């Protein structure tokens, strides 16, 4: 009977976790360690939902208050530990010490069983908050804020990536606010809220990975074609970039050195680009930056930053741009102009260095 009741209360959660687990089996876009950590998250959320169900089932039974106290300590500790696991799984860099505050809270929660500093159970079986009763919620809030900040830092800050982060932020914010609005019963909804949030972000992550170039982490050719078709009237400039001397590096040092060279200059382009300046790798050593609502001064400043960053490495690149002040030039026309200007700069580079193109 208890098992049936648990399934009825948590059916949505079970379906989400099952769908999450099944989708992880077929994914080829994530590292194995990330997939393993996501499986661990699924198991943790399932176990927490069972623990919450058992704890609430024991409410009002003072004769087994010691067992319930242990379950409450585990529940209070599990929430920040799971959010730390989310941070450890989906953000970079991933450092083990992200778990330290949650572990310290776990120690305090279990110390509370005999001392009541975080919670206690009275003679009627009701749970009461102690002097540090808000500490678990504060810890969850800190972890949620850290998670959102890391997600924003690792994003391109474009709306396509910010919107899922805002959703994630809203979902986690409910986990902090709802217990004070609904009451402790929200604990029964927390696992479902967390599971749906993580699964939605996982879907977003997969969609984002399919748009990324695996070598450089920049947007790929397919993303370029998709993005230039989206509100092309906002595109006021294109910047074409081609690496100089890649063939020589491949021939003399090997293709691994060539990959290192491409990754290095790609990072220079990423650092040079600002808001509304999206960088794409469209070929082996060919890159395009799409500038939306940019002035010509913005584009000139961008090309200057590109040369500055690349000149600080051992590599070189040629850059050309085209500009459409009213946004009426077609993308094909902009690309032809920027490519022509880039090849003109490349010709000057090879002539000045007495090299063949």
Residue pairs with C-beta under 8 A, 6 or more apart in sequence:
2 57
5 53
6 50
6 53
7 14
9 53
9 188
10 49
10 53
10 191
10 192
12 192
13 45
13 46
13 49
13 191
13 192
13 195
14 46
16 192
16 195
16 196
16 199
17 42
17 45
17 46
17 195
19 199
20 38
20 42
20 195
20 198
20 199
20 202
21 39
21 42
23 202
24 35
24 38
24 39
27 35
27 206
29 206
29 209
29 210
30 38
30 205
30 206
30 209
34 89
34 90
37 85
37 88
37 89
38 89
38 198
38 202
40 85
41 82
41 85
41 86
41 89
41 198
42 195
44 78
44 81
44 82
44 85
45 82
45 191
45 194
45 195
46 191
48 75
48 78
48 79
48 82
48 190
48 191
49 191
49 192
51 71
51 74
51 75
51 78
52 75
52 187
52 188
52 190
52 191
53 188
54 71
55 68
55 71
55 72
55 75
56 185
56 187
56 188
58 64
58 67
58 68
58 71
59 68
59 125
60 124
60 125
61 68
61 125
62 121
62 123
62 124
62 125
65 121
65 125
66 113
68 121
68 125
69 113
69 119
69 120
69 121
70 113
72 119
72 121
72 127
73 106
73 109
73 110
73 112
73 113
73 118
73 119
74 109
75 187
76 105
76 109
76 118
76 119
76 136
77 102
77 105
77 106
77 109
77 110
77 136
79 136
79 140
79 175
79 190
80 101
80 102
80 105
80 136
80 139
80 140
80 143
81 99
81 102
81 103
81 106
82 194
83 102
83 140
83 143
83 144
83 147
83 172
83 194
84 98
84 99
84 101
84 102
84 143
85 99
86 147
86 194
86 198
87 94
87 98
87 143
87 146
87 147
87 150
88 94
88 95
88 96
88 98
88 99
90 151
90 198
90 201
90 202
90 205
91 147
91 150
91 151
91 154
92 154
101 139
101 142
101 143
102 139
102 143
105 135
105 136
105 139
108 117
108 118
108 132
108 135
109 118
109 136
111 117
112 118
112 119
112 120
112 130
112 132
115 130
116 128
116 130
117 130
117 131
117 132
118 129
118 130
118 132
118 133
118 135
118 136
119 127
119 128
119 129
119 130
119 133
120 127
120 128
120 130
121 127
121 128
122 128
127 184
137 176
137 179
140 175
140 176
141 176
144 169
144 172
144 173
144 175
144 176
147 168
147 172
148 165
148 168
148 169
148 172
151 165
151 168
152 162
152 165
155 161
155 162
155 165
156 278
157 275
158 276
158 278
161 208
164 200
164 201
164 204
167 197
167 200
168 197
168 200
168 201
171 193
171 194
171 196
171 197
172 197
174 193
175 186
175 190
175 193
175 194
178 186
178 189
179 186
179 187
182 189
210 222
211 219
211 220
211 222
211 223
211 226
212 218
212 219
212 220
212 223
213 219
213 220
213 266
213 281
215 259
215 262
215 263
215 266
215 281
216 262
216 263
216 266
216 267
216 281
217 266
217 270
218 266
218 269
218 270
218 279
218 280
218 281
218 287
219 227
219 278
219 279
219 280
219 281
220 280
220 281
220 282
221 280
221 281
221 282
221 283
223 280
224 280
224 282
224 288
224 290
227 278
227 280
227 290
228 235
228 290
228 331
231 292
232 330
232 331
233 327
233 328
234 292
234 293
234 327
235 290
235 291
235 292
235 324
235 327
235 331
235 334
236 291
236 292
236 293
236 294
236 295
236 323
236 324
236 325
236 327
237 291
237 294
237 296
237 298
237 299
237 321
237 322
237 323
237 324
237 334
238 288
238 289
238 290
238 291
238 321
238 322
238 331
238 334
238 335
238 337
238 338
239 288
239 289
239 291
239 299
239 302
239 303
239 306
239 319
239 320
239 321
239 338
240 286
240 287
240 288
240 319
240 320
240 321
240 335
240 338
240 339
240 341
240 342
241 269
241 286
241 287
241 288
241 289
241 306
241 317
241 318
241 319
241 342
242 285
242 286
242 287
242 317
242 318
242 342
242 343
242 346
243 261
243 262
243 265
243 285
243 315
243 316
243 317
244 315
244 316
244 317
244 318
244 346
244 349
244 350
245 315
245 316
245 355
246 258
246 261
246 262
246 284
246 285
249 257
249 258
249 261
250 257
250 258
261 315
262 281
262 284
262 285
264 313
264 315
265 310
265 313
265 315
265 317
266 279
266 281
266 287
268 306
268 309
268 310
268 312
268 313
269 279
269 287
269 289
269 306
269 309
270 279
271 305
271 309
272 302
272 305
272 306
272 308
272 309
273 279
273 289
273 302
274 298
274 302
276 291
276 292
276 293
276 294
277 289
277 290
277 291
277 292
277 294
277 298
277 302
278 289
278 290
278 292
279 287
279 288
279 289
280 287
280 288
280 289
280 290
281 287
282 288
288 335
288 338
289 302
291 298
291 299
291 302
294 302
296 323
296 325
299 321
299 323
300 321
302 321
303 319
303 321
306 317
306 319
307 317
307 319
310 316
310 317
316 349
318 342
318 343
318 345
318 346
318 349
319 342
319 345
320 337
320 338
320 339
320 340
320 341
320 342
320 343
320 344
320 345
321 338
321 341
322 329
322 333
322 334
322 335
322 336
322 337
322 338
322 341
324 334
329 337
346 357
347 357
350 356
350 357
